[in-house]
Amino acid sequence: MEPQDPNVVTERQAQPAAARPTVGVTPSVQDLPATGTGNHVFDANGISIYYSAFRAVTDVSFSIYENEITAFIGPSGCGKTTVLRSLNRMNDLIAGARVEGDVRYRDAPLYGPGVSPIAVRRKIGMVFQKPNPFPKSIYDNIAYGPRINGIRNKKQLDEIVEKSLRQGALWDEVKHRLKTSALGLSGGQAQRLCIARTLAVEPDVVLMDEPCSALDPIATSAIEDLMKDIKSQYTIVIVTHNMQQATRVSDRTAFFSVLRNEKSDTRTGVLVEYGQTRQIFEDPHDPRTQAYVTGRMG
């Protein structure tokens, strides 16, 4: 018999949904004061996400707080990115994808009738794992979103470009070559450009899907410093495989794992534990979290 992977819980072992805490941690941890404003930006209640008949994640509940950095961690295939993409309806772009359960953004239903996914993505921006500058100038990359939103005034666009590049900690490096191609930037610069491009449309939330996975330690440190610098103005949710990064930058951490159906041999992501980052790494309440954060199982 194979040893049980602590990152996998079988459906026979799974606790009934009604018996589990709302966000996967004890009330004493949930009641700890928030480091941001304490306001809820997202509230997910019992969400399951499907790709056609495949259930990618099941029964996930959590709250994301304003002006905080929340990290999603867990092994590959546990649904971290799928949950992240549900927060700005990026999964809508995948045929057959659907969300069951309730997702609220500032107490309004994110998937309610008549809610425009395009409008959602204007308020909830996303930075992807691989930097994806447009084949345009540095200036035009930043000005692209504001122009789409109807801004044509040159002076106003100049101000937006400078402000966004400053927020992206890139202005001093590129201010004398704004008309050159963004494709000539280094990997770290390109990722900061993508962050600045996201900030140019003044979102409320910035989602980041492993933004440092392809970067060297120096570029990674620059992105982490940037996240900490801008969290007073934005709410940030990050997916990361780098647990040290989660401890360095995040206020709260959600640990996802995998639920295995022994009969069908399918795997579905579950939220195991969610709380303040220090608690998750120093005093985890679930043995699977303990195994993962201590490196005994990855």
N, C-alpha and C positions, 0 to 999 in steps of 0.2 A: 504493500500500500504506500502511495506517495505521501510525503509529509505535507501537511496543510499549509498552503501559502497564506500568511496572515493578511495579505492584501486582497484575498479572495474570500468571500463569504458565500456559501451555498444557499439556495432558496430555502432549504430545510432549516438552516441555521438563522435565516434572516428574521429579525424581530418584526412583529406586525406593526404597520404604520402607526396605528393609534397608540401604541405603547412607546414610540420613540419621541424624544424631545423635538420641538418644532424645528430647531436649527442644528440639532445633533450634539448639543452640549448641555451641561447642567444649568439650571436657572441661575446659580450663583455666578457663573461665568458670564451668562448673558446680561446680568444686571450690572456688570462692571461699567464704569463711566467710559464713554467713547472719547477718543482723542480729537475728533473733529467736532462738528456742531451737534452731533447726536441725532440729526434729522435722517429719516430713512429716504434713500433715493430709489432703491429697488426692494420689493418684497416678493419673493417667490414662495408659493405655497403648494406643495405636493405636485411639482411639475414632472412630467415624463415627456421625453422627446423621442420621436420616431423618425426613421428614414424608411418610408413605405411600411412594411410589416416588422422591420427590425426596431427593437426598443433600445436606443442608445444609452439613455439614462432613465432612472425611475425614481419617483417619489422624493424629489429634491426640494428642500425648503431652506431659505436663508433670507437675511436682510443685508443690504449694502448701505453703508453710512456715508453721509456727505463729507467731503474734504478729507477722506481717508484713502489709503491705498490698501486694497484687498487682494490677497494672493490666492490663486487656485493652484494647489499642488497635488501630486499623485502619480502613479505609474502610467505608462503609455496605455491608451485604450480605455481609460476610466471616464472619459466624457468631459474633461475640463474645458476643452475648446468648444465642444458642442454647447455646453451651458453658457460659456462666454458669448458665443455667437447668438444665442437666444435673447440676450439682453439688448441687441439692436436689430433683431430680426434678420440677421444675415443668413440664417438657415432657410428663410423664405426663398432664397435664390436656388435652392436645391430641390429638384423635382421629388415630390413624395414626402418631403419633410413636414412635420407638424408637431405642435406643442399641446399637450394636455395639462390641465391644471391652471393655476392663476399666477400671472406675472404682472406686477404693478410697478409703474414708474411714477414716482411722486404721487402715489395713491390713485393714479389713473390706470385703467387696464391697458397694458401694452399691446395686447392682441384683440382688443375690443372691435366691434363692428365700426367700420368707417375710419379706423386708424390707419394712416398712410405710412407704410414702411419707409418711404423716402423721407418723410418728415421726421420719423423716429431717428433715422441715421444722421440727420442734420444736427440733432441734439445729442446723439450718442455716437461719437466718432470711434474709429477703430484703426489701430496700427498693427500691421501684420508681421509675421515672423521674419520674412525676407523683405528687406527694404525694396520698395517699388517706386522709385522716382519716375515721373512721366518723362518722355523724351522731349522735354522742353527746357527752357532756361530755368535757373534757380528762381528767378523772379516770377516767371509764369507758373511754376509749380505751386508757389504760395498763393498767387493771385487767382488761380483757377477756381477754387471754391467760391470766393467772394464774387467773382464775375458771374458764375452760374446763378448766384443768388441775386443778381441784378445790379451789382456795384460796378460802375463804369468810370467814375471820377478818378483821374490819374493821381491827384494828391491824396485822396482817400485810400486808394490802392497802395500807394507808396508807404503810407503810414501803417497799413495793415501788414504789409510785407516786412517792414522793419520790426514792428512789434512782435510778430509771430516768430521771426528768426531770433530775436532776442530771447523770447520765451523758450525757444528751442535750443538756446545756448550755442547758436551757430552764426550770429550776426557778425562778430568780429573776424571770423574766419572767411566769410564770403562777401562782405559788404562791397569789396572792390571788383567783384566778378559776378554780379547778379545776372548779367546777360549771357553768361556762359552756360553750357549744357550741364544740367544736374547729373547727367550720367557720368561725369568726370569726378564726382565726389567719392571719397573713400567709403567703406562700408559703414563705419560709425557716423560719418557726416551724413550719408544718405539716410540712415535711420533717424537722425535728428531732424533732417529735412522733412521726412514723412510725418514726424510728430508735429513740427511747426506747421505743415500743411493742414493737419487735422485741427490744430488750434486756430487757424486763420478764419474758420467759420464760426468761432466762438461756441463750441459745444458745451454742454453741461457735464458730460461724462466722457472719459477717454478709456477705451478698452484696448489692452495690449496683449497680443498673442505671442508669447515667447519673443519679445522684441530684441533680446540680446543673445539669442542662441547661436547666431552666426558671427558674433563680434569677438574681438580680442579683449583681454582684461581691461586695458586702458579705455577702449570705447565703451565697454560694459559699465565701467565706473562713471563715465560721463553721462550715460543714459540714466543710471540710478540716481546720480546727483540731480539730474533734470527732473525726474519724477518727484523727488522730495521737494524740489524748489517750487513746482507748480501745484502741488496738492492743496495749497491754501486757496487756489482758485478753481480747481477741478476735482471731481471724484474719479479715482483711477481704479480699474480692476485689471489685474495682470495674471496671465497663465505663465507659470515657470516650472521647469524641471530642476532649476538650481535652488536647492533649499537654503543655501547661504544667502542667495539673493532675496528670498522671501523674508529671512530674518533681518536683513539689512534695511529693506525698504518698506515692508508692509506693516500696517496697524493690526489687521486681522488676516487670518489664514483659514482657508477651507481645504480639508484633506478629502480627496475623492479616492475611491477604490472600486473594485470590480465584484459584481454579483454574478456567480456562475450557476446556470441552470444545468444540473447534472443530466437530466433526461435529454435535452436538446444540444448540450454542450455549447450554448451561446453565453455571451458575457455582456453584462449591462452595467453601466456606471452608477455608483451610489455615492451620496455624501455621507462620509463616516463621522466627521467631527468638524465643527466650525467654532472658532472663538478668537480671542485676542492672540496675536502671534506668539507672544511670550508664553502664554499658557499652552498653546499647541506644541511648542518645541520643548518646553521645560516641564510641563505637567500634563501630558496628554491623558485623556480619560479612557481611550479605547486601545486595546493591545495592538490593533493593526496600525494605528497612528504611531504608537511607540516604536513598533518595528520599522516603520518607514522612516521616521525622522532620525532614528539612531543608525540608519544604514544597514540594519540587519536584513532588510528585504526591500527591493527597489522595483 
